[in-house]
Amino acid sequence: MKSKWFVILSVLVLVSVLTSACAGAGGGGESGGPLQSVGEGEGALSIVSWAGYIERGETDPNFDWVTQFEAETGCMVTNKTAATSDEMVALMNEGGFDLVTASGDASNRLISGGRVQEINISLIPSYSKIDERLQNAPWHTVDGKHYGVPYSSGQNILMYNTEVFGSEPPTSWNVVFEEMTLPDGESNKGRIQAYDGPIYVADAALYLKATRPELGITDPYALNREQFDAAIELLRQQRTLINRYWHDAFIQMDDFTNEGVAASGSWPFQANLLKGGGAPIDKVVPVEGATGWADTTMLHVDSEHPNCAYKWLEWSLNPKVQGDLAAWFQNIPVRLDACEGNELLGPDGCANNGLNDFDKIYWWRTPTTDCGDGRMECVPYHEWVTQYVAVIGGR
């Protein structure tokens, strides 16, 4: 059963979304423009991040890209992990943080709400080394202004139990959306999981794009009323199959290991760690494609430590940092030369993490009424929030 915290957080997020919308789009909120030079660090830096993004060797001594940064800059890092994009938006609205590693379903909300400031990329020498497909991506670039620095990207793969599927591995998302008998002879009912963030509506829309062409879905983040209602109905149907709506990667890993979960949307992080540990787990990008996250490190408009923040923005693009992060989180580095020569990542690490599937991915972004083609009739994100809460609550 979903916790009360999810419902409370969703209400807070809905308020923050509406507040952001009133602020207007495109403004970073800063009055004097971006920083023009990087000076002495202020001695501290606070970050909101996804779990596993800011490592100092406490989990595994092989993975530490904070200690050297602190030693070289004097900027002592504190980190607060967030479980969902909505939680990140709520925390940034509260304030008190310098940086956030925001996914595309949060970054545009933070920009339009004036919670983050424009970045002067001329102060980040390694920016030109970033994958060109990410340098000017619309989830962090508005009207030619950059509001962050790409940090990581990855896909929402289909993770499955190989003992359940045997010689018939899944090739479609139908195993998580449609009730069926799996290759082990048992129903998938009660053996399926789904991500508990409202952005998961896009996964349902992507499946309908392939299976119900009469709906005319071209973009899973730009849904008219009929398309959106069809996606919500599919999610209501899926609810009867659900073992758990997950957001904690380690709890999901335990569920696959000990609770008989057969298949779920997941991240390469969980799938690769389980498989590497000997569990009967594999992953696939199904024939319908997949959604994905391209995360950007963004600077709070009221940051108290902007010099340390800019030092971190440059440090985050260090090829060793990028390679180590990819090895730990099983993501794709934002600078592709990080794929080579990293002992922790290995020669096939980037390929195993989905590098060759890049063009099959529909990257998370915040749904708005603007459909992107001149129509202003698409369902905005605050309705994704309320409707997905209703789905999870059985309404």
C-alpha positions as CSV (number, residue, x, y, z in Angstrom):
1,M,0.0,0.0,0.0
2,K,1.2,3.5,-0.8
3,S,2.5,5.5,2.2
4,K,0.8,8.6,3.4
5,W,4.0,10.4,2.7
6,F,3.5,10.0,-1.1
7,V,0.0,11.5,-0.9
8,I,1.2,14.4,1.3
9,L,4.2,15.1,-0.9
10,S,2.1,14.9,-4.1
11,V,-0.2,17.6,-2.6
12,L,2.8,19.8,-1.8
13,V,4.2,19.2,-5.3
14,L,0.8,20.2,-6.9
15,V,0.9,23.5,-5.0
16,S,4.5,24.1,-6.1
17,V,3.6,23.3,-9.8
18,L,0.8,25.7,-9.7
19,T,3.0,28.3,-8.1
20,S,5.7,27.7,-10.7
21,A,3.2,28.1,-13.5
22,C,2.1,31.5,-12.2
23,A,5.7,32.6,-12.3
24,G,5.8,32.3,-16.1
25,A,8.2,30.4,-18.3
26,G,11.8,31.0,-19.3
27,G,13.0,33.1,-16.5
28,G,15.8,32.0,-14.2
29,G,14.8,34.4,-11.5
30,E,18.2,36.0,-11.0
31,S,18.4,39.8,-11.3
32,G,22.0,40.4,-12.3
33,G,22.5,37.6,-14.8
34,P,24.9,34.7,-14.4
35,L,28.2,34.7,-12.6
36,Q,30.9,36.4,-14.6
37,S,34.0,35.0,-12.8
38,V,34.7,32.2,-10.3
39,G,36.4,33.4,-7.2
40,E,37.5,31.7,-3.9
41,G,35.3,29.0,-2.7
42,E,33.0,29.8,0.2
43,G,34.1,26.6,2.0
44,A,30.8,24.7,1.7
45,L,28.4,23.3,-0.9
46,S,25.0,21.7,-0.4
47,I,23.5,19.4,-3.1
48,V,20.2,17.6,-3.6
49,S,20.7,14.5,-5.7
50,W,19.5,11.1,-6.7
51,A,20.8,8.3,-4.4
52,G,24.2,7.2,-5.7
53,Y,25.1,10.4,-7.5
54,I,27.3,12.0,-4.9
55,E,29.7,9.4,-3.5
56,R,32.5,9.8,-1.0
57,G,33.5,6.2,-0.5
58,E,31.2,5.5,2.4
59,T,29.2,2.9,0.5
60,D,32.2,1.4,-1.4
61,P,35.7,2.9,-1.0
62,N,36.3,2.4,-4.8
63,F,33.7,5.0,-5.5
64,D,34.6,8.5,-4.2
65,W,34.5,11.6,-6.3
66,V,33.9,14.0,-3.4
67,T,37.0,13.7,-1.2
68,Q,39.4,14.9,-3.8
69,F,37.1,17.8,-4.8
70,E,37.0,18.9,-1.1
71,A,40.8,18.6,-0.8
72,E,41.5,20.7,-3.9
73,T,38.8,23.4,-3.4
74,G,38.2,23.6,0.3
75,C,34.4,23.3,-0.5
76,M,33.0,20.8,2.0
77,V,30.1,18.9,0.4
78,T,26.8,18.0,2.1
79,N,24.3,16.0,0.2
80,K,20.6,15.3,0.6
81,T,19.1,12.4,-1.5
82,A,15.7,12.6,-3.0
83,A,13.6,9.7,-4.1
84,T,11.6,11.4,-6.9
85,S,11.7,14.4,-9.1
86,D,8.7,15.9,-7.3
87,E,10.6,15.7,-4.0
88,M,13.5,17.6,-5.6
89,V,11.2,20.4,-6.8
90,A,9.7,20.6,-3.3
91,L,13.1,20.8,-1.7
92,M,14.4,23.5,-4.1
93,N,11.2,25.5,-3.5
94,E,12.0,25.4,0.2
95,G,15.5,26.6,-0.5
96,G,18.7,26.2,1.4
97,F,20.5,24.2,-1.2
98,D,23.1,25.2,-3.9
99,L,22.7,22.5,-6.5
100,V,20.3,19.8,-7.6
101,T,20.7,16.9,-10.1
102,A,17.4,17.4,-11.8
103,S,15.8,15.1,-14.3
104,G,13.9,16.5,-17.3
105,D,10.6,16.2,-15.6
106,A,11.8,18.6,-12.9
107,S,14.3,20.9,-14.7
108,N,11.7,22.9,-16.7
109,R,9.6,23.4,-13.6
110,L,12.5,24.7,-11.8
111,I,13.4,27.1,-14.6
112,S,9.8,28.4,-15.1
113,G,9.4,28.7,-11.4
114,G,12.5,30.9,-11.0
115,R,14.2,28.4,-8.6
116,V,17.4,28.1,-10.6
117,Q,19.7,30.6,-12.3
118,E,21.3,30.9,-15.7
119,I,24.7,29.3,-16.0
120,N,27.6,31.0,-17.6
121,I,29.1,28.0,-19.5
122,S,32.2,30.0,-20.4
123,L,33.2,29.5,-16.8
124,I,33.0,25.7,-17.3
125,P,35.9,24.8,-19.6
126,S,34.8,21.2,-20.0
127,Y,31.4,22.1,-21.3
128,S,32.5,21.7,-24.9
129,K,33.4,18.0,-24.1
130,I,29.8,17.1,-23.4
131,D,28.0,14.9,-25.8
132,E,26.6,17.3,-28.5
133,R,23.2,15.7,-28.2
134,L,23.0,17.0,-24.6
135,Q,24.7,20.4,-24.8
136,N,21.6,22.4,-25.8
137,A,18.9,20.0,-24.7
138,P,15.5,21.7,-24.2
139,W,15.2,20.4,-20.6
140,H,18.0,22.8,-19.5
141,T,18.2,25.4,-22.3
142,V,15.5,28.0,-22.7
143,D,15.7,30.9,-25.3
144,G,19.4,30.1,-25.8
145,K,20.2,30.4,-22.1
146,H,21.6,27.4,-20.2
147,Y,20.2,26.7,-16.7
148,G,22.4,23.8,-15.8
149,V,25.2,21.4,-16.8
150,P,24.4,17.8,-18.0
151,Y,25.5,15.2,-15.4
152,S,24.1,11.8,-16.3
153,S,21.6,10.0,-18.6
154,G,20.0,6.6,-18.7
155,Q,17.0,4.6,-19.7
156,N,14.0,3.1,-18.0
157,I,14.7,-0.5,-19.1
158,L,12.4,-3.6,-18.6
159,M,14.1,-5.7,-15.9
160,Y,13.0,-9.3,-15.7
161,N,13.7,-12.6,-13.9
162,T,15.3,-15.0,-16.4
163,E,14.1,-18.1,-14.4
164,V,10.5,-16.9,-15.0
165,F,11.0,-16.2,-18.7
166,G,13.4,-19.0,-19.5
167,S,14.0,-19.4,-23.3
168,E,11.3,-16.8,-24.0
169,P,12.7,-13.4,-22.8
170,P,10.2,-10.5,-23.0
171,T,10.4,-8.1,-26.0
172,S,7.5,-5.9,-25.2
173,W,6.1,-3.8,-22.4
174,N,3.0,-5.9,-22.6
175,V,4.3,-8.1,-19.8
176,V,3.8,-5.2,-17.3
177,F,0.6,-3.7,-18.7
178,E,-1.5,-6.7,-19.8
179,E,-2.6,-9.6,-17.7
180,M,-1.1,-12.8,-19.1
181,T,0.4,-16.2,-18.3
182,L,4.2,-15.9,-18.2
183,P,6.5,-18.6,-19.6
184,D,6.8,-20.3,-16.2
185,G,3.1,-21.1,-16.4
186,E,2.0,-18.6,-13.8
187,S,0.1,-15.3,-14.2
188,N,1.9,-12.0,-14.0
189,K,-0.8,-10.8,-11.6
190,G,0.9,-9.7,-8.3
191,R,4.4,-10.1,-9.8
192,I,4.7,-6.8,-11.6
193,Q,6.0,-3.4,-10.4
194,A,5.7,0.2,-11.7
195,Y,7.5,3.4,-10.9
196,D,5.6,5.6,-8.5
197,G,6.3,8.9,-10.1
198,P,3.6,10.7,-12.1
199,I,6.0,10.8,-15.1
200,Y,5.3,7.1,-15.4
201,V,2.2,8.1,-17.3
202,A,4.6,8.6,-20.3
203,D,5.5,4.9,-20.1
204,A,1.9,4.0,-20.6
205,A,1.5,6.5,-23.4
206,L,4.6,5.1,-25.1
207,Y,3.1,1.6,-25.0
208,L,-0.2,2.9,-26.4
209,K,1.7,4.8,-29.2
210,A,2.7,1.3,-30.5
211,T,-0.4,-0.7,-29.7
212,R,-3.2,1.7,-30.3
213,P,-2.1,3.8,-33.4
214,E,-5.6,5.2,-33.7
215,L,-4.9,7.4,-30.7
216,G,-2.4,9.3,-32.8
217,I,0.2,9.6,-30.0
218,T,3.5,10.9,-31.3
219,D,5.1,12.3,-28.1
220,P,4.4,10.5,-24.8
221,Y,4.9,13.8,-23.0
222,A,2.4,15.8,-25.2
223,L,-1.0,14.1,-24.7
224,N,-4.3,15.5,-25.6
225,R,-7.3,14.7,-23.4
226,E,-8.3,11.5,-25.3
227,Q,-4.7,10.2,-25.3
228,F,-4.2,11.1,-21.6
229,D,-7.4,9.4,-20.6
230,A,-6.4,6.3,-22.5
231,A,-3.0,6.2,-20.7
232,I,-4.7,6.6,-17.3
233,E,-7.1,3.8,-18.1
234,L,-4.2,1.5,-19.0
235,L,-2.6,2.4,-15.7
236,R,-5.8,1.5,-13.8
237,Q,-5.8,-1.8,-15.6
238,Q,-2.1,-2.3,-14.7
239,R,-2.9,-1.7,-11.0
240,T,-4.5,-5.1,-10.7
241,L,-1.2,-6.6,-11.6
242,I,1.0,-4.5,-9.2
243,N,3.1,-6.0,-6.4
244,R,4.5,-2.6,-5.5
245,Y,4.9,0.9,-6.9
246,W,8.6,1.4,-6.4
247,H,10.9,4.4,-6.1
248,D,13.7,3.0,-3.8
249,A,16.1,1.1,-6.0
250,F,17.4,-1.2,-3.2
251,I,13.9,-2.1,-2.1
252,Q,13.1,-3.1,-5.7
253,M,16.2,-5.2,-5.9
254,D,15.1,-7.0,-2.7
255,D,11.7,-7.6,-4.2
256,F,13.1,-9.2,-7.2
257,T,15.4,-11.3,-5.1
258,N,13.0,-12.3,-2.3
259,E,9.4,-11.4,-3.2
260,G,8.9,-13.2,-6.5
261,V,8.7,-10.1,-8.7
262,A,8.9,-11.2,-12.4
263,A,9.2,-7.9,-14.4
264,S,9.2,-4.2,-14.0
265,G,10.3,-1.0,-15.5
266,S,13.6,-0.2,-13.8
267,W,17.1,1.4,-14.2
268,P,20.3,-0.3,-15.4
269,F,21.6,0.4,-11.9
270,Q,19.4,-2.3,-10.4
271,A,19.5,-4.8,-13.2
272,N,23.3,-4.7,-13.6
273,L,24.0,-4.9,-9.9
274,L,21.7,-7.9,-9.5
275,K,23.0,-9.7,-12.6
276,G,26.6,-8.9,-11.6
277,G,25.9,-10.5,-8.2
278,G,24.7,-13.7,-9.7
279,A,20.9,-13.1,-9.5
280,P,18.8,-14.5,-12.4
281,I,18.1,-11.0,-13.8
282,D,18.4,-9.4,-17.2
283,K,17.2,-6.3,-18.9
284,V,16.0,-5.1,-22.3
285,V,14.8,-2.0,-24.1
286,P,11.5,-3.4,-25.6
287,V,10.4,-3.0,-29.2
288,E,8.2,0.0,-28.2
289,G,11.3,1.9,-27.0
290,A,11.6,3.4,-23.5
291,T,11.5,6.5,-21.6
292,G,14.7,7.8,-20.0
293,W,16.2,10.5,-17.8
294,A,18.9,13.0,-18.7
295,D,19.9,14.7,-15.5
296,T,21.2,18.3,-15.2
297,T,23.1,19.9,-12.3
298,M,21.3,23.2,-11.7
299,L,22.2,26.1,-9.5
300,H,19.7,27.5,-7.0
301,V,18.7,31.2,-7.7
302,D,19.6,32.0,-4.0
303,S,22.7,29.8,-3.7
304,E,24.9,30.9,-0.8
305,H,28.0,29.2,-2.3
306,P,28.0,30.0,-6.0
307,N,31.8,29.9,-6.4
308,C,32.0,26.4,-4.9
309,A,29.0,25.5,-7.0
310,Y,30.8,26.5,-10.2
311,K,33.8,24.6,-9.1
312,W,31.6,21.5,-8.7
313,L,30.0,22.0,-12.1
314,E,33.4,21.8,-13.7
315,W,34.5,18.9,-11.5
316,S,31.4,16.9,-12.4
317,L,32.6,16.8,-16.0
318,N,36.0,15.3,-15.1
319,P,36.3,12.2,-17.3
320,K,37.3,10.1,-14.2
321,V,34.3,11.3,-12.3
322,Q,32.0,10.6,-15.2
323,G,33.4,7.2,-15.7
324,D,33.3,6.3,-12.1
325,L,29.7,7.5,-11.8
326,A,28.7,5.4,-14.8
327,A,30.3,2.4,-13.2
328,W,28.5,2.9,-10.0
329,F,25.1,4.1,-11.1
330,Q,25.1,2.1,-14.5
331,N,24.3,5.3,-16.4
332,I,25.7,6.8,-19.7
333,P,28.4,9.5,-19.1
334,V,27.6,12.9,-20.6
335,R,31.1,13.1,-22.0
336,L,31.7,10.0,-24.1
337,D,35.5,9.9,-23.7
338,A,34.8,8.8,-20.2
339,C,33.8,5.4,-21.6
340,E,37.4,4.6,-22.4
341,G,40.2,3.6,-20.0
342,N,38.2,3.6,-16.8
343,E,39.1,0.6,-14.7
344,L,35.9,0.6,-12.7
345,L,33.7,0.9,-15.8
346,G,35.5,-1.5,-18.0
347,P,35.7,-1.6,-21.8
348,D,32.1,-2.6,-22.3
349,G,30.6,-0.5,-19.5
350,C,28.9,2.2,-21.5
351,A,27.4,-0.4,-24.0
352,N,26.1,-2.4,-21.0
353,N,24.5,0.7,-19.6
354,G,22.6,1.5,-22.8
355,L,24.9,3.8,-24.9
356,N,23.8,2.2,-28.2
357,D,20.1,2.6,-27.3
358,F,20.3,6.4,-27.0
359,D,18.2,7.1,-30.1
360,K,15.4,4.8,-28.8
361,I,14.8,6.8,-25.7
362,Y,12.1,9.4,-25.1
363,W,13.7,11.6,-22.5
364,W,11.7,12.8,-19.5
365,R,10.4,16.4,-19.6
366,T,7.7,18.3,-17.9
367,P,4.3,18.1,-19.7
368,T,2.6,21.4,-20.3
369,T,-0.4,22.6,-22.2
370,D,1.9,23.5,-25.1
371,C,1.9,20.4,-27.4
372,G,5.0,21.7,-29.2
373,D,3.3,21.9,-32.6
374,G,1.2,25.0,-32.2
375,R,-1.6,23.3,-30.3
376,M,-2.3,24.4,-26.7
377,E,-4.5,21.5,-25.7
378,C,-2.2,19.0,-24.0
379,V,-2.7,17.9,-20.5
380,P,-0.3,19.7,-18.0
381,Y,1.8,18.0,-15.4
382,H,-0.4,18.9,-12.4
383,E,-3.1,16.7,-13.9
384,W,-0.6,13.9,-14.3
385,V,0.1,14.2,-10.6
386,T,-3.5,14.1,-9.4
387,Q,-4.6,11.4,-11.8
388,Y,-1.6,9.1,-10.9
389,V,-2.2,9.6,-7.2
390,A,-5.8,8.5,-7.9
391,V,-4.6,5.4,-9.8
392,I,-2.3,4.3,-7.0
393,G,-5.1,4.9,-4.5
394,G,-7.4,2.7,-6.5
395,R,-9.7,5.5,-7.7
